[in-house]
Amino acid sequence: MKIKLISVIFLICISSFLIPAYSLESEYKKMDNLNFIIDFEFKEFEKSPANINGRILLPMREFFETIGATVEWNDELKEINAFYEDNKVFLKIGSKDSIVNGQFKELDVSPTLIDGSTYIPLRFAAESLGYEILWNEEFKTIYAFSDYEEADLSELKETPSGHGVIPDDTRIVDTFTGIGSWYGGKFHGRNTTSGEVFDQYALTGAHRTLPFGTFVRVTHTYNNQAVVIRINDRGPFVKGRVIDLSMAAAEIIGLKSRGLGEVSVEVLENYY
C-alpha cells in the first residue's frame, strides 16, 4: 500500500514539472510598426502586437471588442470563450487545442500571456469569427474584412476624378514624397488641432509642420490619381508617414481600401 502511495505521489510531482507554464511561449518580438485595418478603419492597439514563432498575436480583449465579439474569460482555468454572430471559439492559455463551432482545431501557436495580458493568434481568431485576413508586406499592414467581396472590389480601380486639377496661376513651392494614410471613423466630429471640427467627408488633411490653411496636392503613385486638400490638423505621428488624408480624400485617390500608399505631396501657393 505504501509503495503504491509513494508511486502516485511521485507521478504527481513529475507531472507538475511536465505541465508548461502559461507564459512558456511569451518569448516574443514586439511589432510596434504594424498597421491594422478593420473594414477600412485604422485600429491602434494600446498594447503592441507580438510575433511568436513567425505568427502574429494581438491583445485578446482589444481585438475581440473591436470587431464586436463578446468575450468570456475564466481566470482560474485560463480559458477564453468568444462569441460573434453565429460563431463560437474556445481557447486556452498555453494550449494549441481549440474548439470552433463545436469542431476541434489545432493551432500552430498557442494563446499566451505577455506582460500580464492575454494574446491570441490573429489569423486563427479572426477567420474563426468569419473575417478574412490579408497581409501587405510592403506597408506592414494587416487587413481584416468581414465582407471580403466588398473589400476586394471597386476602390482599387479608381477612375480619374479631376480633383487634382489646379489653376494655371497656382505655384508649386515644395514637393516631398513618402507614405500617406487616412483617418475617419471615431475622429469624425472631433476637434482638430486647428480648432476646426473634423469632417471625414471634407477634403482636408493633417501634416506635422505645414501651416493650417495650406493647400497641397496629393498624388497616389500607385494609380497617379490626385486630390487637393487643405491642412487643418497635425499628424501623422507614425514613423515613416508624411501625411494623413480625410476619408473622402483617400477615397478619391484610391487610398482608402489600401490603407497606406506611396504619395507625392506638392505644396501649393495661390490656390483657389
Steps between C-alpha positions, in 0.01 A plus 500: 500500500785735592676422174189585299452826691863603446468417129190718466668793678806459278290504182315811616828681567642400162181610323513842661840558343382383158201737485618818322468833673241732353769743392718232339459644151533865600845534343379746245592790277295818521362633170464872572496601131221264400189659348160342555189586298156354573235557232684809365554654847841534663530338841773595745542255786610628838725195530732415213435189288755222551682252277546149636655235276411707193135536601333829590311518828275786613377605844188286540250741656590796277469289185173330588336823619610677182314256276200492734552151643398406853777358718476274805824453694549235770796622702525186712517261203656754259230426244346728236159481338425747219163550332434689177171466311458122452862415577649373824869450573662333801869555581725423796824669604799277427299252292496452124163327518195709417132449426329694220124458472524158664793379288848439640783688327872505572691829506860542391559743787304506823341798676740638759554760769721797417565761765190386685269523195346218301615479137336288232608397148354758263425300187337209682287722725384726216425227246322289762262792554435542128760764407735486201864593571734654242864603549688781321872440546607831345306712749500250789122516505241240601151532356201330663180498295160377614384516136791398278308540172424861581856568612653339194325705236456852372725726702821352362394608150413867529438701182638852449306748713625847410552583869873549439463778241646835610462852347766617254627772733539269800867439584656184640743624766613168648474127431563197719421130486433222747226284644151648520216373718147606586273539799129525575259293705531587868676829415200628306343788692796553732704818511817509293819662627405818314172516691282405204261209534632207300275398212603171340300593188690828443822524299739571786809344650764501770868587481754539777633847410321666206298808606127449545315606188777384265374325188691198371449268206541135595565248221473126563794361304331159471239631255605864443173631644519839673295715736548848646445521875525772765716441807300552819649244739830365633635155424567232405708399802596155375859466385536493121171671414500851354131596478156394622198548273134516589297195402344685204837611364643150537205352314548738207858387440437130568681497833207415725483128431879463501539685828851624420682593183791683344402860431650813355402822679522840330466811716291759315506880501221720364255210484130592490 
